[in-house]
Amino acid sequence: MNRRNFFGGAAMTAVAAASVSRVAMAALPEPVMMGKPDTAPPLVPQTGRPYNPVVTLNGWTLPWRMNQNVKEFHLVAEPVVREIAPGMNATLWGYNGQSPGPTIEVVEGDRVRIFLTNKLPEHTTIHWHGQRLPNGMDGVGGLNQKAVPVGKTYVYEFVARRPGTFMYHPHADEMTQMAMGMMGFWVTHPKDKHPLIQEVQRDFCFLLNAYDIDPGSTTPMPNTMTDFNLWTWNSRAFPGIDSLNVRQGDQVRIRIGNLTMTNHPIHLHGHEFVVSGTDGGPTPPGSRWPEVTTDIAVGQMRQIDFLADEEGDWAFHCHKSHHTMNPMGHDVPNMIGVDHRGLVAKIQKLVPDYMVMGERGMADMGEMQMPIPDQTLPMMTGTGPYGPIEMGGMFSMLKVRRDQKPGDYSNPGWYRQPAGTQSFEWTGNLPEPARFQSEAAAAAGTVPGLHNPPVHASAPTPPGTTLTVRKPGAGSHRGH
């Protein structure tokens, strides 16, 4: 993370002069930029009221300055390059060097002032999704405000009136700008102990987003409506998504927002959770029940709470199976069960690199080292301590360790199961299922307690079976 003057450099002098005066420039908070996709440690507040900060998965929290009891932030809307996973970068639009933009954290009752500087090639706005605020601050271009022109800086100012989990995104040329990655997370912490908000030791957040990027290219196609090929958390695809690392016994909260074009059933292994909040606020206790999967619709936020009491590496993912895969061809024919070995040799005379694909399922794709275009990812990838994980897209892990220190978010490595607690190969004789034993005995006429008529070798085989149907009497189903 580094600080820089956004308007520095001769190339920006004319834009700076046209957008804000020298006096106004001096009043702007210096924008803070991020150049890497790592999960940053929680930003403990040094000014303003204290709170327990969140950790943004493969993201960071935007620093602020206090100006006469107002929290001031500076967002810069701009083209960015985001690493989706090692081996693939995407050309996106975002804020302050990354997509999604930085998380904004405030406390209930804070007066906040956000400066938005537009470095995009077109106008933009910001909508503060889920917030209670003055109508003129809601950020819908043309309805609540004039759109922010290229090179200009606009100001949003309001009081964070209620605690909860929110997000921000443009409300100008929304189809293009959101498809290009413009979004960010917002968390308003309660000012006091709240009867509906449990205190937790670990608090994570991330956004669900999706892109359509042709293999070998870097720029999403914004006109795509449904046929996306990259399903991501905070613009990262597995194996590029960091794990969520916690201490055994921690109370954990995970906040998730969905800005894709479809719903996502988010599933956690090894633990039960409750949905403790939405973008409408904390949920009443009577509406909560234990779950292992919660479905998050388009434009919704979900906040889940649970006790991390089971040690291990637990899968955490979207339960739509094609959302845990990386770029793939949706029009590939189904070859499962097709024996085309004889054909392969003939094709390889013309195309030496041709290989069988999909004949026995797609698991082979996780092990193949076949060449793929630059700037794309294997469809199924990732390697764990016992072999290929065969995942992609919206997949990560919850890593629970008894020796993880409080406040330590570093990756503890792979979990080593205690002896006798891992599935193993059976090498002994397989007992015949009881069902097969009874069927064999019935055929031999030796089933105890069953009338077994003698079987005569010369007995003719009945030509068929006669079915008699008896209809009930009028007005009665007696005997039916």
Legacy VTK file of the C-alpha trace (Angstrom):
# vtk DataFile Version 3.0
C-alpha trace
ASCII
DATASET POLYDATA
POINTS 480 float
0.000 0.000 0.000
1.341 3.423 -0.828
0.162 7.023 -0.757
0.433 9.214 -3.797
-0.909 12.484 -5.053
-3.510 11.528 -7.632
-2.928 14.699 -9.613
0.854 14.378 -9.638
2.710 14.499 -12.943
2.682 16.840 -15.905
0.172 14.675 -17.790
-2.478 15.392 -15.195
-1.864 19.111 -14.715
-4.561 20.225 -17.162
-7.100 17.765 -15.744
-6.346 18.937 -12.212
-6.808 22.563 -13.137
-10.091 21.808 -14.864
-11.523 19.692 -12.061
-10.667 21.350 -8.752
-8.987 24.538 -7.634
-5.683 24.584 -5.733
-7.547 25.378 -2.549
-9.883 22.443 -3.062
-6.953 20.146 -3.895
-5.272 21.079 -0.655
-8.434 20.117 1.209
-8.655 16.655 -0.387
-7.451 13.665 1.631
-4.497 12.068 -0.087
-5.752 8.955 -1.934
-4.361 5.655 -0.685
-3.674 3.051 -3.373
-3.190 -0.726 -3.277
-0.991 -2.555 -5.758
-1.386 -6.222 -4.753
-4.293 -8.658 -4.260
-3.244 -10.040 -0.863
-5.471 -10.215 2.200
-4.402 -7.240 4.297
-4.411 -7.450 8.107
-7.267 -5.708 9.904
-6.923 -1.917 10.053
-7.135 -1.114 13.752
-8.585 2.401 14.156
-6.120 5.016 15.394
-8.631 7.874 15.379
-12.361 8.051 15.955
-14.316 5.572 18.029
-12.895 2.064 18.571
-14.325 -1.075 16.948
-13.340 -4.632 16.045
-12.156 -4.313 12.397
-13.002 -6.700 9.576
-10.620 -8.622 7.339
-11.421 -8.312 3.626
-10.632 -11.520 1.745
-7.955 -10.648 -0.841
-8.625 -6.993 -0.084
-8.044 -4.150 2.345
-9.693 -1.369 4.345
-9.410 2.241 3.176
-7.659 4.549 5.669
-9.337 7.832 6.543
-8.499 11.135 8.152
-10.459 12.948 10.852
-11.423 16.507 9.912
-13.339 18.275 12.687
-15.085 15.055 13.789
-15.838 14.024 10.200
-14.313 10.829 8.770
-12.978 11.657 5.312
-12.217 9.068 2.640
-10.961 9.472 -0.920
-12.029 7.004 -3.616
-10.477 7.136 -7.083
-12.489 5.422 -9.839
-9.996 4.199 -12.432
-8.922 1.371 -14.750
-6.948 -1.260 -12.843
-5.142 -4.532 -13.447
-6.269 -7.274 -11.073
-4.625 -10.663 -10.691
-7.491 -13.188 -10.773
-5.106 -16.008 -9.805
-1.431 -16.657 -10.513
-1.126 -16.825 -14.305
-4.052 -14.555 -15.148
-4.448 -10.791 -14.911
-7.649 -8.985 -15.869
-8.043 -5.426 -17.116
-10.870 -4.098 -14.960
-12.309 -0.878 -13.594
-12.152 -0.337 -9.863
-11.140 2.000 -7.085
-7.755 2.972 -5.648
-5.759 0.463 -7.669
-7.876 -2.649 -7.170
-11.186 -4.305 -8.002
-13.181 -4.544 -5.842
-12.373 -1.248 -4.220
-11.277 -0.978 -0.595
-13.650 -1.755 2.258
-14.957 1.308 4.101
-15.378 0.854 7.868
-17.194 3.353 10.083
-19.088 3.393 13.373
-22.814 3.929 13.806
-23.379 7.658 14.191
-20.178 8.691 12.346
-20.475 11.592 9.927
-18.614 10.512 6.806
-17.413 12.477 3.823
-16.303 10.570 0.718
-14.486 12.306 -2.129
-14.909 10.523 -5.475
-12.426 11.391 -8.209
-13.271 10.047 -11.664
-10.350 8.705 -13.717
-12.531 6.488 -15.891
-13.044 7.146 -19.614
-16.730 7.973 -18.931
-18.891 9.547 -16.225
-19.782 7.645 -13.046
-21.500 7.861 -9.628
-21.537 5.851 -6.395
-24.650 4.311 -4.857
-24.370 3.414 -1.150
-26.314 0.136 -1.252
-28.541 -0.346 1.805
-27.754 2.947 3.555
-30.247 5.359 5.098
-29.166 8.792 3.850
-30.420 12.025 2.245
-31.965 11.437 -1.160
-29.399 13.619 -2.907
-26.591 11.354 -1.627
-28.056 8.077 -2.929
-25.955 8.197 -6.081
-28.369 7.371 -8.919
-27.147 9.371 -11.891
-29.816 11.627 -13.398
-32.277 10.894 -10.571
-30.440 12.024 -7.437
-27.474 13.886 -8.902
-25.619 14.790 -12.053
-23.153 12.101 -13.060
-19.523 12.764 -12.118
-17.733 13.817 -15.344
-14.303 12.516 -16.328
-11.596 14.266 -14.322
-13.964 15.753 -11.726
-14.206 15.181 -7.988
-17.597 15.020 -6.234
-18.357 14.775 -2.513
-20.827 12.519 -0.701
-21.585 13.301 2.935
-24.010 11.647 5.348
-24.305 10.064 8.792
-23.948 6.270 9.111
-27.314 5.828 10.775
-27.516 2.100 11.420
-25.025 -0.732 11.949
-24.760 -3.464 9.384
-23.269 -4.946 6.230
-23.480 -2.852 3.058
-21.741 -2.267 -0.278
-21.147 0.449 -2.829
-21.229 0.433 -6.628
-21.935 2.796 -9.558
-25.439 3.780 -10.603
-24.334 5.173 -13.989
-23.843 2.925 -17.038
-24.298 0.204 -14.463
-24.183 -2.700 -16.925
-20.699 -1.741 -18.101
-19.201 -0.434 -14.898
-20.277 -3.287 -12.631
-19.393 -5.876 -15.289
-15.923 -4.300 -15.299
-15.555 -4.788 -11.531
-16.647 -1.512 -9.916
-17.879 -2.343 -6.431
-16.758 -2.339 -2.821
-17.740 -3.353 0.714
-18.993 -1.116 3.528
-19.276 -2.095 7.210
-20.914 0.077 9.862
-19.980 -1.157 13.335
-22.373 -0.653 16.286
-21.466 2.258 18.575
-22.369 0.254 21.707
-23.077 -3.351 22.570
-26.034 -4.321 20.411
-28.644 -6.894 21.531
-28.770 -8.445 18.038
-25.064 -8.265 17.136
-22.842 -10.818 18.861
-19.229 -9.966 19.585
-16.850 -12.092 17.476
-13.123 -12.725 17.391
-12.846 -12.946 13.579
-14.868 -10.888 11.114
-14.390 -11.524 7.362
-16.055 -9.961 4.309
-16.011 -10.399 0.535
-18.122 -9.771 -2.569
-19.319 -12.294 -5.151
-18.636 -11.193 -8.718
-18.418 -12.795 -12.154
-16.774 -12.025 -15.486
-16.867 -13.163 -19.084
-13.260 -13.061 -20.299
-12.286 -15.057 -23.376
-9.262 -17.333 -22.839
-6.124 -15.446 -23.807
-7.687 -12.002 -23.361
-7.854 -9.719 -20.314
-10.929 -7.494 -20.641
-14.436 -8.625 -19.587
-17.292 -8.483 -22.081
-19.839 -6.170 -20.406
-22.780 -7.192 -22.619
-22.819 -10.755 -21.259
-26.054 -11.481 -19.402
-25.789 -15.090 -18.178
-22.929 -17.004 -19.806
-20.053 -15.998 -17.512
-16.903 -18.112 -17.394
-15.136 -16.691 -14.321
-16.856 -16.933 -10.947
-14.924 -15.043 -8.315
-14.790 -13.859 -4.718
-13.449 -10.321 -4.602
-12.266 -10.730 -8.211
-10.178 -13.787 -7.301
-10.687 -17.385 -8.468
-9.382 -20.512 -6.756
-6.521 -21.223 -6.231
-6.010 -17.455 -5.959
-8.544 -17.007 -3.122
-6.927 -16.880 0.309
-8.140 -19.193 3.064
-10.011 -17.921 6.115
-7.695 -18.728 9.025
-9.101 -18.843 12.553
-8.346 -20.107 16.043
-10.322 -23.066 17.360
-13.005 -21.742 19.698
-13.289 -18.367 17.934
-16.683 -16.856 17.280
-16.515 -16.088 13.550
-18.558 -13.792 11.324
-18.458 -13.853 7.514
-20.183 -11.061 5.538
-20.959 -11.781 1.876
-22.469 -9.539 -0.807
-23.689 -10.692 -4.232
-23.213 -8.417 -7.252
-23.324 -11.131 -9.919
-26.270 -11.862 -12.248
-27.427 -15.005 -10.393
-27.910 -16.455 -6.928
-25.235 -18.377 -5.013
-25.846 -21.093 -2.373
-22.795 -20.591 -0.148
-21.885 -23.781 1.723
-19.563 -24.324 4.695
-18.235 -27.764 5.617
-17.794 -29.010 9.176
-19.835 -26.340 10.990
-23.345 -24.965 11.341
-24.035 -21.226 11.193
-26.926 -18.808 11.565
-27.770 -15.903 9.271
-27.306 -13.057 11.751
-27.796 -10.146 9.370
-28.750 -8.923 5.913
-28.352 -5.563 4.160
-31.551 -4.660 6.007
-29.775 -4.998 9.356
-29.307 -7.659 12.059
-31.917 -10.412 12.063
-34.084 -11.049 15.165
-33.153 -14.224 17.072
-36.521 -15.831 16.303
-35.710 -15.807 12.573
-32.427 -17.701 12.942
-31.877 -21.460 12.681
-28.815 -23.678 12.120
-27.738 -23.911 8.496
-24.773 -25.170 6.480
-25.836 -23.441 3.238
-27.409 -20.044 2.649
-28.607 -18.801 -0.716
-27.623 -15.227 -1.572
-29.713 -13.612 -4.290
-28.586 -10.850 -6.649
-28.050 -7.579 -4.792
-28.308 -9.208 -1.357
-25.957 -9.274 1.616
-25.771 -12.123 4.106
-23.929 -12.140 7.419
-23.318 -15.565 8.989
-22.084 -16.319 12.520
-20.715 -19.584 13.899
-18.408 -21.134 16.485
-15.245 -22.542 14.891
-15.001 -25.589 17.136
-13.932 -28.297 14.668
-10.234 -28.333 13.837
-9.238 -28.968 10.228
-9.257 -27.605 6.682
-12.921 -27.191 5.743
-14.123 -26.467 2.216
-16.105 -23.237 1.796
-17.684 -22.667 -1.609
-20.652 -21.920 -3.816
-22.676 -25.110 -4.210
-23.434 -24.580 -7.908
-20.851 -26.974 -9.285
-20.067 -24.952 -12.423
-19.286 -21.967 -10.165
-16.330 -23.911 -8.730
-14.657 -24.237 -12.124
-12.478 -21.834 -14.070
-12.930 -20.850 -17.756
-14.531 -23.625 -19.765
-16.215 -24.181 -23.095
-19.960 -24.444 -22.520
-20.526 -26.014 -25.955
-18.147 -28.976 -25.519
-20.000 -32.172 -26.537
-20.655 -34.840 -23.901
-18.051 -37.587 -24.476
-18.612 -39.590 -21.269
-18.672 -43.307 -22.139
-17.586 -42.794 -25.739
-14.697 -45.086 -26.680
-12.757 -43.187 -29.309
-9.333 -44.761 -28.776
-9.153 -46.055 -32.320
-9.968 -42.609 -33.617
-7.333 -40.878 -31.490
-4.388 -42.469 -33.304
-5.778 -41.404 -36.661
-6.389 -37.828 -35.495
-2.906 -37.607 -33.972
-1.394 -38.260 -37.390
-2.921 -34.923 -38.421
-2.873 -33.157 -35.020
0.026 -34.572 -32.955
-1.062 -32.830 -29.713
-4.649 -34.134 -29.814
-5.750 -35.871 -26.622
-8.863 -37.605 -25.334
-10.995 -35.325 -23.153
-14.084 -36.108 -21.118
-14.310 -39.835 -21.946
-14.337 -40.890 -18.275
-15.550 -37.631 -16.755
-13.579 -34.412 -16.289
-11.301 -35.350 -13.381
-8.388 -35.918 -15.765
-8.433 -32.205 -16.447
-7.135 -31.594 -12.918
-3.980 -33.616 -13.626
-3.276 -32.788 -17.274
-0.425 -30.403 -17.945
-1.824 -29.514 -21.350
-0.851 -26.101 -22.726
-3.443 -23.362 -22.299
-3.534 -19.824 -23.702
-1.721 -17.079 -21.843
-3.887 -15.060 -19.460
-6.269 -17.891 -18.596
-6.591 -20.568 -15.913
-6.998 -24.352 -15.894
-10.636 -25.389 -15.669
-10.010 -27.632 -12.630
-6.963 -26.947 -10.530
-5.436 -26.693 -7.080
-3.326 -29.265 -5.247
-3.842 -30.305 -1.638
-1.771 -32.542 0.649
-3.337 -35.675 -0.868
-3.547 -34.800 -4.559
-5.550 -32.641 -6.956
-8.380 -30.642 -5.381
-10.040 -30.271 -8.821
-11.726 -26.972 -8.074
-11.727 -23.401 -9.336
-13.863 -20.299 -9.181
-15.769 -19.694 -5.933
-13.860 -22.082 -3.661
-11.776 -21.511 -0.572
-11.164 -23.079 2.843
-11.853 -22.340 6.488
-8.702 -23.359 8.372
-9.319 -23.958 12.072
-6.307 -24.518 14.347
-6.049 -24.832 18.110
-2.587 -23.236 18.081
-3.489 -20.252 15.862
-2.686 -17.206 17.970
-5.375 -14.581 18.646
-5.239 -11.935 15.927
-3.012 -14.105 13.696
-4.493 -14.387 10.188
-1.524 -16.133 8.552
-2.018 -19.412 6.691
-1.110 -22.299 9.038
-0.457 -24.738 6.183
-2.226 -28.048 5.599
-3.983 -29.844 8.446
-2.562 -33.202 9.544
-5.384 -35.473 10.655
-4.794 -37.443 13.873
-4.103 -41.150 13.379
-7.226 -43.162 12.723
-9.395 -40.213 11.667
-8.900 -40.279 7.878
-10.682 -42.362 5.262
-8.546 -45.299 4.086
-8.501 -48.023 1.466
-10.043 -51.356 2.412
-7.788 -54.249 1.374
-9.638 -57.172 2.969
-12.439 -59.337 1.589
-15.661 -57.536 0.880
-18.671 -59.128 2.639
-21.588 -59.893 0.367
-24.478 -57.479 1.052
-27.320 -59.026 3.046
-29.738 -58.251 0.209
-27.740 -60.441 -2.171
-27.576 -63.241 0.412
-31.350 -63.242 0.872
-31.968 -63.235 -2.888
-29.617 -66.172 -3.351
-31.269 -68.057 -0.494
-34.745 -67.395 -1.928
-33.637 -68.755 -5.279
-32.347 -71.890 -3.513
-35.515 -72.239 -1.441
-33.720 -71.891 1.905
-34.967 -68.631 3.350
-36.044 -69.327 6.988
-39.694 -68.566 7.711
-40.528 -68.182 4.009
-42.843 -70.627 2.174
-40.552 -72.084 -0.488
-42.470 -74.229 -2.970
-40.463 -76.993 -4.578
-38.851 -76.179 -7.848
-39.384 -78.797 -10.601
-37.035 -78.761 -13.519
-39.858 -79.744 -15.889
-42.341 -77.153 -14.623
-43.427 -74.899 -17.491
-42.630 -71.237 -17.260
-45.806 -69.134 -16.854
-46.427 -67.246 -20.074
-47.140 -63.980 -18.248
-48.662 -62.343 -15.243
-52.348 -61.512 -14.905
-53.225 -58.297 -13.051
-56.710 -58.049 -11.600
-58.022 -54.587 -10.682
-60.986 -54.296 -8.349
-62.768 -50.944 -8.280
-64.364 -49.728 -5.044
-68.124 -49.704 -4.717
-70.083 -46.524 -5.324
-69.543 -43.960 -2.614
-67.133 -46.219 -0.760
-63.435 -47.052 -0.722
-63.980 -50.005 1.618
-61.637 -52.825 0.847
-59.719 -50.690 -1.683
LINES 1 481
480 0 1 2 3 4 5 6 7 8 9 10 11 12 13 14 15 16 17 18 19 20 21 22 23 24 25 26 27 28 29 30 31 32 33 34 35 36 37 38 39 40 41 42 43 44 45 46 47 48 49 50 51 52 53 54 55 56 57 58 59 60 61 62 63 64 65 66 67 68 69 70 71 72 73 74 75 76 77 78 79 80 81 82 83 84 85 86 87 88 89 90 91 92 93 94 95 96 97 98 99 100 101 102 103 104 105 106 107 108 109 110 111 112 113 114 115 116 117 118 119 120 121 122 123 124 125 126 127 128 129 130 131 132 133 134 135 136 137 138 139 140 141 142 143 144 145 146 147 148 149 150 151 152 153 154 155 156 157 158 159 160 161 162 163 164 165 166 167 168 169 170 171 172 173 174 175 176 177 178 179 180 181 182 183 184 185 186 187 188 189 190 191 192 193 194 195 196 197 198 199 200 201 202 203 204 205 206 207 208 209 210 211 212 213 214 215 216 217 218 219 220 221 222 223 224 225 226 227 228 229 230 231 232 233 234 235 236 237 238 239 240 241 242 243 244 245 246 247 248 249 250 251 252 253 254 255 256 257 258 259 260 261 262 263 264 265 266 267 268 269 270 271 272 273 274 275 276 277 278 279 280 281 282 283 284 285 286 287 288 289 290 291 292 293 294 295 296 297 298 299 300 301 302 303 304 305 306 307 308 309 310 311 312 313 314 315 316 317 318 319 320 321 322 323 324 325 326 327 328 329 330 331 332 333 334 335 336 337 338 339 340 341 342 343 344 345 346 347 348 349 350 351 352 353 354 355 356 357 358 359 360 361 362 363 364 365 366 367 368 369 370 371 372 373 374 375 376 377 378 379 380 381 382 383 384 385 386 387 388 389 390 391 392 393 394 395 396 397 398 399 400 401 402 403 404 405 406 407 408 409 410 411 412 413 414 415 416 417 418 419 420 421 422 423 424 425 426 427 428 429 430 431 432 433 434 435 436 437 438 439 440 441 442 443 444 445 446 447 448 449 450 451 452 453 454 455 456 457 458 459 460 461 462 463 464 465 466 467 468 469 470 471 472 473 474 475 476 477 478 479
